[in-house]
Amino acid sequence: MNKSVAARLVNEHKAEDPEIYEAYWAPCGDEIWLVEVTTSIEDVGEVLPFRFAADLPDVPCPYVVILLGSGDWRRVCAGELELPSGFVREKLERVL
């Protein structure tokens, strides 16, 4: 799906949570998948995706957001914590 829609979503989320300092987009067919890293939440040791419906006309498809604390993101990068099926860390594209 469209990377520019993903970037717009991330910018909207960052406006709500200015402590988001990294964000990644995972191209996935008819959905937008995002991983956002913030210092505003505690590490929880698990990865929980949140699903949202399309919001026409600005967001033309459903999307999934994973919000991670800094330590949990480091664990994902080290291979100690796994992203959900379909999210491949090596294929994530940075959008923030």
Secondary structure, 3 states (H helix, E strand, C coil): CCHHHHHHHHHHHHHHCCCEEEEEEEEECCEEEEEEEECCCCCCCCCCEEEECCECCCECCCEEEEEEEHHHHHHHHCCCCCCCCCCCHHHCEECC
